Amino acid sequence: MKPHPDLISPGQLGCLLFSFLSGFSTLFLMEAKMVKQDVWVSYLLGIALSGGMLWLLCYVQRQHPHLSMFEVFDRLLGRWAAKLLLAVYLVYILEIQAAAMQALTTFYNTVVLPNTSPDHILLLIVLSTTYAAYLGLGTIVRTVQVTMPFFIVAIVIISLFILKNVDSNPFLPMFRHRLPEMAYGGLLSFYFPFGKSVVFCFLLSHVTRKERLYAGSMTAVVLSGVYLCAATYLTFGSLGMQLSTDASFPFFSAIQLVKFGEYLERIEIMIIGIWTMFTLFEVIVLQYVFTKIVGHLFGLNKTQAFIFPVGLFFFVIAQKSFPNINDLTLYNLTIAPFSTLIPMAAIPLLLASLTYFTKRGIPR
């Protein structure tokens, strides 16, 4: 008997989560620009907060092993309250997908395809992610497993060459910023990238071994933090603090310093190609989960037919959102860290509390 195509192992979940968190994480380095050499403290705070929320969500799923997270919402909250909170996640997904797609479009329009219309780039992204989401979770995970070795090998090689340009430890001297500044940097890193892992609560029921949910998920979060911290270290060390702060895409500016002789001077183009494949998994997962939530809200048994309309909806939302990169940066630094706390922190806390009290027979 063949396994169900949408069932995945904890290791596969970890691979998918790593790609989901790591793709866009090095694009802007927002918190790094704010707290500079103390950014590693902010990364630790973001990882700790995300790890706590993931533990709560995995706890909820383990206590309801035969239910999807949608059904868990219904059981714990009641039908209408569940619909309301699931709608909050729809808004959250629209928020982060619009930011992600506009960021990728702006990057390509600035660095690689300056003469191409942003709408054309955006449309190509949507068509690619729509087809991938249509193929199903099993295919998405297997594609991640094929792509990840190329991504890791490329990043390791380029990092070793960037390391040659690092003369001193850019994270020294430590603790040069006040505690509130580092704490706000932690809030930024919780919002982006680590807190995005809460979206995976809707995929936990697809994992075969529920007892290893947290181990696989947290390993992915920690490894994505290591990758982000290493990229920041190399960027600061090779470009210098001031140039890293002024650059729009600092890590890729550091990659541009790497030369492999006369014929491979534009090695960053090859890296960008591999990196792009990796970043698209974030939008693919968001589109897949968004479609599943919509299907549950409207009682649809099959949702594949709605993946393309959802893709078009994503295109329109991304097209109308953040037309200027400065608007996106301001939003990410000031509004989004607070507006996303409800789906990233409040709802996981609520679900875990209701699960705990229900299992102990305490009336809600």
C-alpha positions in Angstrom: 0.0 0.0 0.0 1.5 3.4 -1.0 1.8 6.1 1.6 -0.4 9.0 1.4 1.3 11.7 -0.7 0.7 14.4 1.9 2.3 12.5 4.8 5.8 13.6 5.6 8.4 12.6 8.2 9.8 14.9 11.0 13.0 15.2 9.0 11.2 16.4 5.9 9.2 18.9 8.0 12.5 20.2 9.3 13.9 20.6 5.8 10.8 22.4 4.6 10.9 24.7 7.7 14.6 25.5 7.2 13.9 26.6 3.6 10.9 28.5 4.7 12.8 30.5 7.3 16.2 30.8 5.6 15.3 32.0 2.1 14.5 35.6 2.7 16.3 35.9 6.0 19.6 37.4 4.6 18.0 39.8 2.2 17.7 43.0 4.2 19.3 42.2 7.6 17.0 44.8 9.3 17.8 44.0 12.9 21.5 43.8 12.1 21.5 47.3 10.7 19.8 48.5 14.0 21.9 46.8 16.7 25.0 46.1 14.6 27.5 44.0 16.5 25.0 43.0 19.2 22.7 41.5 16.6 23.5 37.9 17.8 21.7 38.7 21.0 18.6 39.7 19.0 18.9 36.5 17.0 19.0 34.4 20.2 15.9 36.2 21.5 14.0 35.6 18.3 15.0 31.9 18.3 13.9 31.5 21.9 10.5 33.2 21.4 9.9 31.1 18.2 11.0 27.9 20.0 8.5 28.6 22.8 5.6 29.2 20.4 6.6 26.0 18.4 6.7 24.0 21.6 3.1 25.2 22.4 1.8 24.3 19.0 3.5 20.9 19.0 2.1 20.3 22.4 -1.4 21.1 21.1 -1.0 18.8 18.1 0.4 15.9 20.2 -2.7 16.1 22.5 -4.9 15.8 19.4 -2.9 13.3 17.3 -5.8 12.3 15.0 -7.1 15.8 14.3 -5.8 18.5 11.9 -5.1 21.9 13.4 -8.3 23.2 11.7 -10.3 20.6 13.7 -8.4 21.4 16.8 -9.4 25.1 16.4 -13.1 23.9 16.1 -12.9 21.6 19.1 -11.2 24.1 21.4 -12.9 27.3 20.4 -16.2 26.5 18.9 -17.2 26.9 15.3 -17.5 30.7 15.0 -14.6 31.6 17.2 -12.5 29.2 15.3 -13.5 30.8 12.0 -12.6 34.2 13.4 -9.1 33.2 14.5 -8.4 31.2 11.3 -9.4 34.4 9.4 -6.6 36.2 11.4 -4.2 33.7 10.0 -5.4 34.4 6.5 -4.7 38.1 7.1 -1.3 37.2 8.5 -0.4 35.1 5.5 -1.5 37.8 3.1 0.7 40.2 5.1 3.9 38.2 4.9 3.4 36.9 1.4 2.9 40.5 0.0 6.1 41.6 1.8 8.0 38.6 0.6 6.9 38.8 -3.0 7.5 42.6 -3.2 10.9 42.1 -1.6 11.9 39.5 -4.2 10.5 41.5 -7.0 12.4 44.6 -5.9 15.6 42.6 -5.5 15.4 41.2 -9.0 14.4 44.6 -10.5 17.3 46.2 -8.8 20.1 43.7 -9.1 19.4 41.3 -12.0 16.6 42.6 -14.3 16.5 46.4 -14.1 14.7 46.7 -17.5 12.0 44.2 -16.7 8.6 45.4 -15.5 8.1 44.5 -11.8 4.6 43.2 -12.6 6.1 40.7 -15.1 8.5 39.5 -12.4 5.7 39.3 -9.9 3.5 37.3 -12.4 6.3 34.8 -13.0 6.7 34.3 -9.3 3.0 33.7 -8.9 2.8 31.2 -11.8 5.8 29.2 -10.4 4.4 29.1 -6.8 0.9 28.2 -8.0 2.1 25.2 -10.0 4.3 24.0 -7.1 1.4 24.4 -4.6 -0.9 22.5 -7.0 1.5 19.5 -6.9 0.9 19.0 -3.2 2.8 18.9 0.1 4.7 15.6 -0.7 6.0 17.0 -4.0 7.0 20.3 -2.3 9.0 18.5 0.4 10.8 16.3 -2.1 11.7 19.3 -4.2 13.1 21.0 -1.1 15.2 17.9 -0.4 16.6 18.0 -3.9 17.3 21.7 -3.9 18.8 22.0 -0.4 22.1 20.3 -1.1 22.8 22.7 -3.9 21.9 25.7 -1.7 24.1 24.5 1.2 27.1 23.7 -1.0 26.9 27.1 -2.8 26.5 29.1 0.4 29.3 27.2 2.2 31.7 27.8 -0.8 30.9 31.4 -1.1 31.1 32.0 2.6 34.6 30.5 2.8 35.7 32.9 0.1 34.0 35.9 1.9 35.8 34.8 5.1 39.1 35.6 3.5 38.1 39.3 3.5 37.3 39.3 7.2 40.2 40.7 9.2 38.7 41.0 12.7 35.6 39.8 14.6 32.8 42.3 13.6 30.7 41.2 16.7 33.3 42.8 19.0 33.1 44.8 21.2 29.9 43.2 22.6 27.0 44.8 24.4 27.4 48.3 23.0 23.7 48.8 22.8 21.1 49.3 25.5 18.9 46.4 26.6 15.7 47.9 25.1 17.4 48.3 21.7 18.6 44.6 21.8 15.1 43.5 23.0 13.5 45.4 20.1 15.9 43.7 17.7 14.8 40.4 19.2 11.2 41.4 18.5 12.2 42.2 14.9 13.9 38.8 14.5 10.9 37.1 16.0 8.6 38.7 13.5 11.1 38.0 10.7 12.2 35.4 10.1 11.8 33.0 13.1 8.2 33.7 14.1 6.9 32.8 10.6 7.3 29.2 11.8 3.8 29.4 13.4 2.4 28.9 9.9 3.6 25.3 10.1 1.1 24.5 12.8 -1.3 23.7 9.9 1.2 21.1 8.6 1.9 19.3 11.9 -1.0 16.8 11.4 0.7 15.6 8.2 3.8 14.4 10.1 4.0 10.7 10.7 5.8 10.6 14.1 4.1 13.1 16.4 6.6 12.5 19.2 9.4 14.0 17.1 7.5 17.1 16.0 9.3 19.6 18.2 12.8 18.1 17.7 12.5 18.3 13.9 11.0 21.8 14.0 13.4 23.3 16.5 16.4 21.9 14.7 15.4 23.8 11.6 14.9 27.0 13.5 18.3 26.8 15.2 20.0 25.9 11.9 18.3 28.8 10.2 19.6 31.1 13.0 23.1 29.8 12.6 22.9 30.5 8.8 21.6 34.0 9.4 24.2 34.8 12.1 27.0 33.5 9.9 25.8 35.6 6.9 25.6 38.7 9.2 29.1 38.0 10.5 30.6 37.7 7.0 28.7 40.8 5.8 29.9 43.0 8.6 33.4 41.6 8.5 33.9 42.0 4.7 32.0 45.3 4.0 32.5 47.1 7.3 29.7 48.3 9.6 28.9 51.5 7.8 28.7 50.1 4.3 26.6 47.1 5.5 24.2 49.5 7.1 23.9 51.7 4.0 23.5 48.8 1.5 20.0 47.8 0.4 21.0 44.1 0.1 24.1 43.8 2.3 24.8 40.1 2.1 24.7 40.1 -1.7 27.0 43.1 -1.7 29.4 41.0 0.2 29.0 38.2 -2.3 29.9 40.6 -5.1 33.4 41.0 -3.6 34.1 37.3 -4.4 36.0 36.7 -7.6 36.9 33.3 -9.1 39.3 34.4 -11.8 38.5 35.9 -15.2 35.6 33.8 -16.3 33.6 33.6 -13.0 33.7 37.2 -11.8 29.9 37.4 -11.6 29.6 34.4 -9.4 26.8 36.1 -7.5 24.5 35.5 -10.5 24.8 31.8 -10.0 24.3 32.1 -6.3 21.2 34.3 -6.9 19.7 31.6 -9.1 20.1 28.9 -6.5 18.9 31.3 -3.7 15.8 32.2 -5.7 14.7 28.6 -5.9 15.1 28.3 -2.2 13.2 31.6 -1.4 10.2 30.5 -3.5 9.4 27.8 -1.0 8.2 30.4 1.5 5.5 31.7 -0.9 4.7 28.1 -2.0 4.0 27.0 1.6 2.0 30.2 2.3 -0.1 29.6 -0.8 -0.7 26.0 0.1 -1.7 26.7 3.7 -3.8 29.7 2.7 -5.8 27.5 0.3 -6.2 24.8 3.0 -7.5 27.4 5.5 -10.0 28.8 2.9 -11.1 25.2 2.1 -11.8 24.5 5.8 -13.7 27.8 6.3 -16.0 27.1 3.5 -16.3 23.3 4.1 -14.6 22.3 0.9 -13.3 18.7 0.7 -11.0 19.3 -2.3 -9.1 22.6 -2.7 -6.8 22.0 -5.6 -9.1 23.9 -8.0 -8.8 27.0 -5.8 -5.0 27.2 -5.8 -4.9 29.2 -9.1 -7.5 31.7 -7.9 -5.6 32.1 -4.7 -2.4 32.7 -6.7 -4.2 35.5 -8.7 -5.4 36.9 -5.4 -1.8 36.8 -4.1 -0.7 38.6 -7.2 -3.2 41.4 -6.8 -2.4 41.9 -3.0 1.3 41.9 -3.7 0.9 44.3 -6.6 -1.0 46.8 -4.5 1.1 46.5 -1.4 4.3 48.3 -0.6 4.9 50.0 -4.0 8.0 51.6 -2.6 10.8 49.7 -0.9 11.0 52.4 1.7 7.4 51.8 2.6 8.1 48.1 3.0 11.2 48.8 5.2 9.2 51.2 7.4 6.4 48.8 7.8 8.8 45.9 8.7 10.5 48.1 11.3 7.6 49.7 13.0 4.2 48.1 12.4 4.6 44.4 11.5 6.5 43.4 14.7 3.4 44.3 16.7 0.5 43.6 14.2 1.7 40.0 13.9 1.9 39.2 17.6 -1.7 37.9 17.6 -1.1 35.0 15.2 2.5 34.5 16.2 2.1 34.5 20.0 -1.4 35.2 21.4 -3.3 32.4 19.5 -0.6 29.7 20.2 -0.8 30.7 23.9 -4.6 30.5 23.8 -4.7 27.1 22.1 -2.1 25.6 24.5 -4.0 27.0 27.6 -7.3 25.6 26.4 -5.7 22.2 25.6 -4.1 22.0 29.1 -7.2 22.9 31.0 -9.4 20.6 28.8 -7.1 17.6 29.3 -7.2 18.2 33.0 -11.0 18.3 33.0 -11.2 21.9 34.0 -14.2 23.7 32.5 -13.4 26.5 30.1 
